[in-house]
Amino acid sequence: MITPTYRRVTQRLDLVRLTNSLGHVENVHFVLVEDSHQITPRIQQLLDASPVLHWSHLHFSTTGQYHVKGAEQRNTGLDHIRGMISSEIDADLRRAYEAGVVYFADESNAYDLKLFAEIRKVKRIGVWPVGAVSGLPFQHCVVSPNTGKIKGYVAESLNPFPMDTAGFGIHVKSILTHSRDEPRWNKHAEADMAITDFLQQFGLPLEELEPLGSNCTEVHRVDELLQILVHCAGARMEGAY
Ligand SMILES: *[C@@H]1O[C@H](CO)[C@@H](O)[C@H](O)[C@H]1NC(C)=O
């Protein structure tokens, strides 16, 4: 799981919540990438004290103008995973890494532990619904009952891959079949094209992605904003789940 992070008032709160959730998940390697010139001792202490057993703490300082937040930190995380695998001398451990699935999880959201069971089902690229994205109560793929394949998306975006960053996972093998430093996130992509730009590098059409979360009907990640909305609106929006 690759998570970019940057310094702000709620950083500690978000990371404590995230690592407390992750501590309940077995066989997960947490790759936290700070947007900073060096790793922050305070964050290192937080990771040391957290219930997460396997983690890497990295940094990459973003410079200049860019559209896509976290792009370079996600690339740093991907490079790290490639390096972990190529430098692993224990064959069993290496095979275990190669059998993994990469998930990009932003730090400010809440993740239902059931999500991780879905992530483990991914064979190439899997997708699942995500709550409260771009003004929709939830964003999800639509599966054809005849073919069992994805035939479209309920999402605000009209891009070829309209899902949210938290709405897909990629098998490590799909990442390793590319050249050494691809696929990469492009920080210069238009913000709403970032995911499409990234996923197009795998050469799979939308209908070849694997619909998870009971054929894209179950939501396991809830945006911070949704929690606030649900709180304000009473139980009104809960019916959507
Ligand atoms: C998903 O839909 C397909 C096609 O309708 C069906 O065969 C399959 O059992 C469904 N899977 C789940 C987990 O609901």
The ligand as a Tripos MOL2 file, in Angstrom:
@<TRIPOS>MOLECULE
LIG
   14    14     1     0     0
SMALL
NO_CHARGES

@<TRIPOS>ATOM
      1 C1        -21.0560  -11.0720  -10.8670 C.3       1 LIG1
      2 O1        -21.8630  -11.1000  -12.0220 O.3       1 LIG1
      3 C2        -21.6810  -12.2680  -12.8220 C.3       1 LIG1
      4 C3        -22.4820  -12.0840  -14.1140 C.3       1 LIG1
      5 O2        -23.7960  -11.6950  -13.8590 O.3       1 LIG1
      6 C4        -22.0890  -13.4910  -12.0230 C.3       1 LIG1
      7 O3        -21.8760  -14.6620  -12.7850 O.3       1 LIG1
      8 C5        -21.2380  -13.5590  -10.7430 C.3       1 LIG1
      9 O4        -21.6600  -14.6340   -9.9270 O.3       1 LIG1
     10 C6        -21.3440  -12.2540   -9.9560 C.3       1 LIG1
     11 N1        -20.3830  -12.2940   -8.8680 N.am      1 LIG1
     12 C7        -20.6530  -11.8630   -7.6280 C.2       1 LIG1
     13 C8        -19.5530  -11.9680   -6.6370 C.3       1 LIG1
     14 O5        -21.7380  -11.4010   -7.3020 O.2       1 LIG1
@<TRIPOS>BOND
     1     1     2 1
     2     1    10 1
     3     2     3 1
     4     3     4 1
     5     3     6 1
     6     4     5 1
     7     6     7 1
     8     6     8 1
     9     8     9 1
    10     8    10 1
    11    10    11 1
    12    11    12 1
    13    12    13 1
    14    12    14 2
@<TRIPOS>SUBSTRUCTURE
     1 LIG1         1 GROUP 0 **** ****
